[in-house]
């Protein structure tokens, strides 16, 4: 279990190929840094991933968070922290690699 700053919906997260990961919050009333907190219940998409296998486009389209916060929840859904592990997936649910978290708010921290 790793502590880390809570991710909010405007945190900078990318797929391993540079696509932007975005979050549509399921519960927008709990905030950190003035922005809704990111949880496993939120709808996550990846846009702008140009990954291909040979000539077949295989872009990342979503992220599955596999180790969210063990102790902190919003409406029963674990929150995502900077230390959370996830896996980017293609439309065919093929693992593409871990998301890269580069910018988060620095005031709220969770386990």
C-alpha positions as CSV (number, residue, x, y, z in Angstrom):
1,X,0.0,0.0,0.0
2,X,1.5,3.3,-1.1
3,X,0.5,6.7,0.2
4,X,0.1,9.5,-2.3
5,X,-1.6,12.7,-3.3
6,X,-5.2,12.2,-4.3
7,X,-5.9,12.5,-8.0
8,X,-8.6,14.9,-9.0
9,X,-10.3,15.0,-12.4
10,X,-7.8,17.6,-13.8
11,X,-4.7,15.7,-12.8
12,X,-2.3,15.1,-15.6
13,X,-2.3,11.4,-16.5
14,X,-1.2,9.8,-19.8
15,X,-1.1,6.4,-21.3
16,X,2.4,4.9,-21.9
17,X,2.1,6.2,-25.5
18,X,1.3,9.8,-24.7
19,X,-2.5,9.7,-24.9
20,X,-4.4,11.9,-22.4
21,X,-6.4,10.1,-19.7
22,X,-9.6,11.9,-18.7
23,X,-12.1,11.2,-15.9
24,X,-15.8,11.8,-15.8
25,X,-16.6,11.8,-12.1
26,X,-19.4,9.6,-10.8
27,X,-19.5,11.6,-7.5
28,X,-18.5,15.2,-8.2
29,X,-19.3,16.6,-4.8
30,X,-16.1,15.4,-3.0
31,X,-13.3,17.7,-4.0
32,X,-9.5,18.1,-3.5
33,X,-7.9,21.3,-4.7
34,X,-11.3,22.5,-5.8
35,X,-11.7,19.6,-8.3
36,X,-13.7,16.3,-7.9
37,X,-11.7,13.4,-6.5
38,X,-11.0,10.5,-8.9
39,X,-12.4,7.1,-7.8
40,X,-12.6,3.6,-9.3
41,X,-16.3,4.3,-10.0
42,X,-15.5,7.1,-12.4
43,X,-15.7,6.8,-16.2
44,X,-12.1,6.9,-17.5
45,X,-11.2,7.4,-21.2
46,X,-7.9,7.8,-23.1
47,X,-7.8,10.1,-26.1
48,X,-4.9,10.7,-28.5
49,X,-3.1,7.4,-28.1
50,X,-1.5,6.5,-31.4
51,X,-0.2,3.1,-30.5
52,X,-0.3,0.4,-33.2
53,X,0.9,-3.2,-33.6
54,X,2.3,-3.3,-37.1
55,X,-0.3,-1.7,-39.3
56,X,-3.2,-2.4,-36.9
57,X,-4.1,0.6,-34.7
58,X,-4.3,-0.6,-31.0
59,X,-4.8,2.6,-29.0
60,X,-5.4,2.8,-25.3
61,X,-9.0,3.6,-24.6
62,X,-9.5,3.2,-20.9
63,X,-7.6,2.6,-17.6
64,X,-8.4,-0.1,-15.0
65,X,-7.1,0.9,-11.6
66,X,-5.9,-2.3,-9.9
67,X,-4.6,-0.9,-6.6
68,X,-6.6,2.2,-5.5
69,X,-6.6,3.5,-2.0
70,X,-7.0,0.8,0.6
71,X,-8.5,3.1,3.2
72,X,-10.1,6.1,1.6
73,X,-13.4,6.0,-0.2
74,X,-16.0,8.3,-1.7
75,X,-19.5,6.8,-1.6
76,X,-18.1,3.4,-1.1
77,X,-15.6,3.7,-4.1
78,X,-11.9,3.7,-3.4
79,X,-10.1,6.9,-4.4
80,X,-7.2,7.0,-6.8
81,X,-3.9,8.3,-5.5
82,X,-0.6,9.1,-7.1
83,X,0.7,5.8,-5.8
84,X,-2.2,3.8,-7.2
85,X,-1.4,1.2,-9.9
86,X,-3.4,0.9,-13.0
87,X,-3.3,-0.7,-16.5
88,X,-4.2,1.0,-19.8
89,X,-6.4,-1.2,-22.0
90,X,-7.2,-1.2,-25.7
91,X,-10.8,-1.5,-27.0
92,X,-10.2,-5.3,-27.1
93,X,-9.2,-5.1,-23.4
94,X,-5.5,-5.9,-24.2
95,X,-3.2,-4.5,-21.6
96,X,-1.0,-1.7,-23.0
97,X,1.1,-0.7,-19.9
98,X,0.7,1.5,-16.8
99,X,-0.7,5.0,-16.8
100,X,1.8,7.8,-16.1
101,X,0.7,10.3,-13.4
102,X,2.7,13.5,-13.7
103,X,0.7,16.4,-12.1
104,X,-1.6,16.1,-9.1
105,X,-2.8,18.4,-6.4
106,X,-0.4,18.4,-3.4
107,X,-2.7,19.1,-0.4
108,X,-4.8,16.0,0.2
109,X,-3.0,12.7,0.7
110,X,-4.4,9.2,1.2
111,X,-3.4,5.6,1.8
